[in-house]
Amino acid sequence: MTPADHEAPQAAAGAHPAAAGPRGWLAVIDMQRIFGEPDSGWFAPRFGELVEPIARLAKAFGPRVTFTRFVAPAQPAGAWRRYYELWPFALQPPDAPLYDLVPALARTPGPTLDAATFSKWGPELAARVADGSPLVLAGVSTDCCVLSTALAAADAGAHVQVVADACTGVDDASHAKALDIMRLYGPLVEVVTMADVLGP
């Protein structure tokens, strides 16, 4: 599946409206029901703890926010075929309820970027930070889609900031290990905190 960017009119590619607030573009990674509901095979146990901090980040960044969604391809190819053999419950169309953003964030203005890959980096996010401003990442999971997005963006020369206390992994140990890996990519990738981004 080719990633598709569903644009909001007020957030055209490359637009950086003048407004007070943190510098850069916020990408909220995969805050979807499939990762947030306890009966899901992909449940992230600390998912619920992220909703309020990410809502604060989204408010601070105003229109400079993209929400991403991991969605299954119509026909898995290559090694993805084996992946979906292991996780058949997830092989559903993009409009399936389990792929919805959680309600508390679905109401937040901003375009939604769908991709059938762990990394959400591509032309859409590249256009957001083409002026050299940071790509700020928050969401799930630290050890998969956040990590994959951060490293792909860093390879492309983007300045990436990962908000450690606005991300979570499959468990606390995996979250911490992923953050340690991303720190190795400094200064291309910075691991920061909510306070670093929003101020005291």
C-alpha positions in Angstrom: 0.0 0.0 0.0 1.3 3.5 -0.8 1.1 5.9 2.1 -1.7 8.3 1.7 -1.8 11.8 3.3 -5.3 13.0 4.0 -4.8 16.8 4.2 -6.7 19.2 6.3 -7.2 22.5 4.3 -5.5 24.6 7.0 -2.4 22.3 7.1 -1.1 22.2 3.5 2.2 20.6 2.9 5.1 22.7 4.0 2.9 25.2 5.8 4.2 26.6 9.1 1.7 29.1 10.3 3.2 31.8 12.6 2.1 31.1 16.1 3.5 31.0 19.6 4.5 27.6 20.8 7.3 25.0 20.3 9.3 25.0 17.1 8.9 22.2 14.6 6.2 19.8 13.5 4.6 17.2 15.8 4.0 13.7 14.4 1.7 11.7 16.7 2.5 8.1 15.9 -0.3 5.5 15.7 -2.4 6.5 18.7 -5.1 4.0 17.6 -7.5 1.7 19.2 -5.5 -1.4 18.1 -2.7 -0.3 20.5 -4.9 1.1 23.2 -7.6 -1.5 23.9 -6.7 -4.3 26.4 -8.3 -7.0 24.4 -6.1 -6.3 21.3 -3.2 -8.5 20.5 -1.1 -5.3 20.1 -2.1 -3.6 23.3 0.6 -1.3 24.8 0.0 -1.4 28.6 0.8 2.3 29.2 -1.1 3.6 26.2 -3.7 5.3 28.3 -1.0 7.3 30.1 -0.1 8.9 26.8 -3.4 10.4 25.9 -3.3 13.5 28.1 0.4 14.4 27.4 -0.1 14.0 23.7 -3.2 16.1 23.8 -1.2 18.8 25.5 1.5 18.6 22.9 -1.0 18.7 20.1 -2.6 21.8 21.6 0.8 23.5 21.9 1.8 22.8 18.3 -1.6 24.0 17.1 -2.1 23.3 13.4 1.5 21.9 13.1 0.5 18.3 13.9 0.2 15.2 11.8 -1.5 12.1 13.2 -0.3 8.8 11.7 -2.0 5.4 11.5 -0.6 2.0 10.9 -2.9 0.1 8.6 -2.7 -3.3 7.0 -2.0 -3.6 3.3 -4.8 -5.0 1.0 -2.4 -7.8 0.0 0.7 -8.4 2.1 3.8 -9.0 0.1 7.2 -10.4 0.9 8.0 -11.0 4.6 4.8 -9.1 5.5 2.8 -12.2 4.5 4.4 -14.2 7.3 3.9 -11.2 9.7 0.1 -11.2 9.1 0.0 -15.0 9.4 1.2 -14.4 13.0 -1.2 -11.5 13.5 -4.3 -12.4 11.4 -6.6 -10.3 13.5 -4.9 -7.1 12.1 -5.5 -8.0 8.5 -8.5 -5.7 8.2 -9.2 -2.7 5.9 -8.1 0.8 6.9 -11.6 1.8 7.9 -12.0 -1.0 10.4 -12.7 0.4 13.9 -9.6 -1.1 15.4 -7.5 1.2 13.2 -9.4 4.4 14.4 -7.5 7.0 16.3 -8.6 6.9 20.0 -11.6 9.3 20.4 -9.8 11.8 22.7 -7.3 12.5 19.8 -9.5 11.9 16.8 -11.3 15.2 17.6 -8.0 17.1 17.5 -7.5 19.1 14.2 -4.7 17.9 11.9 -4.1 15.8 8.9 -3.9 12.0 9.1 -1.2 10.0 7.4 -1.8 6.3 6.8 1.0 3.8 6.0 1.3 0.1 5.9 4.9 0.3 7.2 6.3 0.8 10.7 8.1 4.0 9.6 5.9 6.9 8.8 8.7 9.0 7.3 8.2 9.9 3.6 7.4 12.8 1.4 4.5 14.0 3.5 6.5 14.5 6.7 9.6 15.6 4.8 7.6 18.5 3.4 6.6 19.5 6.9 10.2 20.0 8.1 11.8 21.0 4.8 12.8 24.3 6.4 15.1 22.5 8.8 12.7 22.7 11.8 12.6 19.6 14.1 10.3 16.6 13.6 8.9 16.0 17.0 7.7 12.4 17.7 5.3 11.1 20.3 3.1 8.0 20.4 3.5 4.2 20.1 5.4 2.1 20.1 8.8 3.4 21.1 10.4 0.1 20.1 8.7 -0.2 16.7 6.9 2.6 14.8 8.5 5.5 16.7 11.9 4.0 16.4 11.5 3.2 12.7 10.2 6.7 11.9 13.0 8.4 13.9 15.8 6.5 12.2 14.4 6.8 8.7 14.0 10.6 9.2 17.5 10.9 10.7 18.9 9.1 7.7 17.3 11.6 5.4 18.9 14.4 7.4 15.9 15.6 9.5 16.4 16.9 13.0 14.4 14.5 15.1 13.2 14.9 18.7 11.6 12.0 20.5 9.5 13.0 23.5 10.4 10.2 25.9 7.5 10.7 28.3 5.0 11.0 25.5 5.9 7.5 24.1 5.5 4.0 25.3 6.6 0.6 24.2 5.4 -3.0 24.5 6.8 -2.9 28.0 9.0 -0.6 30.1 12.2 -2.4 29.3 11.7 -2.3 25.6 10.8 1.4 25.8 14.0 2.2 27.6 16.1 0.1 25.3 14.6 1.9 22.2 15.3 5.3 23.7 18.9 4.2 24.4 19.3 3.1 20.7 17.9 6.4 19.5 20.4 8.3 21.7 23.2 6.7 19.8 22.0 8.6 16.7 22.7 12.0 18.2 22.8 14.7 17.2 20.4 13.6 14.4 18.1 12.2 17.0 17.5 13.9 20.4 15.6 12.2 23.2 13.8 15.0 25.0 11.0 15.4 27.6 7.7 17.2 27.7 9.3 19.9 29.8 12.1 20.3 27.2 9.5 20.8 24.5 6.8 22.8 26.3 8.9 24.5 29.0 8.4 24.5 32.7 
